[in-house]
Amino acid sequence: MEHNNIRKNDNEVYEIIKREEERKRTTLEMIPSENHTSPAVLEALSSIFNDKYAEGYPGKRYYGGNEHVDEMENLCMERAKELFGVPFCNVQGYSGSPANMAVYFATLSPGEKVMGMHLNAGGHLTHGWKVNFSGTYYDSVFYGVSEEDSLIDYEEVREIAMRERPKLIFAGTTSYPRVLDFERFREIADEVGAYLCADVSHISGLIVAGEHPSPTDHAHIITTTTHKTLRGPRGALIMVTESGMKKDSDLPEKINKAVFPGLQGGPHQHQIAAIAVCLKEAMSDSFKEYGSQVARNARMLSEELSEKGFKVVSGGTDNHLMLLDLKSKDTTGKKAQEFLEKAGIIVNKNAIPFDPLPPATSSGIRLGTPALTTRGMKEEQMKEVATLIDEVIKEPGEKKIADIRSRVKSICEKFPA
Ligand SMILES: *Cc1c(COP(=O)(O)O)cnc(C)c1O
């Protein structure tokens, strides 16, 4: 992007933006929750809709001058409903965490019980973690993964649910490399009369591309961020499915009220315009091809790393990410993240299931392929990337890292973001 006006008016900010552009251009972005958005999405984000106050919903606003805001929000909602096959969608959530907060507001009273995946097993903060609002104002219980194979043990999920009787169950993950069985989660939710919320923030792009089973026929509520595999602006969708309507026909109303006036004031209409653009992109055939390439790339990367002696948690991946257990490599997640960053490979340290180290150090790193795939990389480049990662971890000396850094730069040049 040009940013001519920023350059003219505020050179300090301009220079920082340019440095960030340079960083993104010359590094391999492998944090699975990040991506490179299209220029069209970024243009919508910087559009005139930033200026408008529109508290309320289409047709029922507290401010005047909202005819085009209404058009835009209606268009965005219609696209989301079509793409996910649901009868209701709220598009005003500022981001994934406030969207989940709205689900709590709509379904629970403070102190009532929620069940989510344990953070250390790959869950999200907002699924009941103690330092988060969800663990502070609600009573939370957790399921995890089996020590044997690092997979969700649905029998155990059921046992915990039967014992604890949560009123809301989250099926959603941030570092789980396998398919989620939404049907099984729903059976468990029905047995205890709970709402099932599928938080597909990480995998929504794979779902619309047909690379991961959809929760639409199983969950009552679906939440997702729009900025991860969906490749849009920061933001969120909160959807109610047909069966959610059947369970509680007031759910849409409750969710709308939870978002506004419960949690938020004026919606970010420029963000909603950008979500609309991203949803149209996600409906295209090329996005389906993208989603399928993301998964193929992840499988290739995971196979190559296994062959080089890395322990891949759960033995591989079905989606866009994998978790490497570095215990046998004589390093920690923290060190590996630092060395790889120096070499231009951006990853995040991540707890592995039953991690003996504290989260700030941790024994693993999490790797994802969404951003590299957006740059056009395919299986062949994944082999190259696996080699680079292996070399950095094996020999993180200054000379080696400088060599890898220049090899990373040359891959980046061949695949411009
Ligand atoms: C990323 C994520 C969120 C939170 O999204 P933010 O936009 O960072 O608030 C919630 N749930 C899951 C499963 C996520 O992966």
The ligand as an SDF file (V2000), in Angstrom:
LIG
                    3D

 15 15  0  0  0  0  0  0  0  0999 V2000
   -8.1310  -16.6700   18.5540 C   0  0  0  0  0  0  0  0  0  0  0  0
   -9.2110  -17.3410   19.2990 C   0  0  0  0  0  0  0  0  0  0  0  0
  -10.1070  -16.6100   20.0970 C   0  0  0  0  0  0  0  0  0  0  0  0
   -9.9560  -15.1510   20.4320 C   0  0  0  0  0  0  0  0  0  0  0  0
   -9.8620  -14.2660   19.4370 O   0  0  0  0  0  0  0  0  0  0  0  0
   -9.2590  -12.7850   19.6790 P   0  0  0  0  0  0  0  0  0  0  0  0
   -9.6730  -12.1110   18.4210 O   0  0  0  0  0  0  0  0  0  0  0  0
   -7.8020  -12.9400   19.8700 O   0  0  0  0  0  0  0  0  0  0  0  0
   -9.9470  -12.2030   20.8680 O   0  0  0  0  0  0  0  0  0  0  0  0
  -11.1320  -17.3190   20.7150 C   0  0  0  0  0  0  0  0  0  0  0  0
  -11.2490  -18.6490   20.5780 N   0  0  0  0  0  0  0  0  0  0  0  0
  -10.3910  -19.3810   19.8390 C   0  0  0  0  0  0  0  0  0  0  0  0
  -10.5710  -20.8590   19.7340 C   0  0  0  0  0  0  0  0  0  0  0  0
   -9.3310  -18.7530   19.1890 C   0  0  0  0  0  0  0  0  0  0  0  0
   -8.4650  -19.4800   18.4800 O   0  0  0  0  0  0  0  0  0  0  0  0
  1  2  1  0
  2  3  1  0
  2 14  2  0
  3  4  1  0
  3 10  2  0
  4  5  1  0
  5  6  1  0
  6  7  2  0
  6  8  1  0
  6  9  1  0
 10 11  1  0
 11 12  2  0
 12 13  1  0
 12 14  1  0
 14 15  1  0
M  END
$$$$
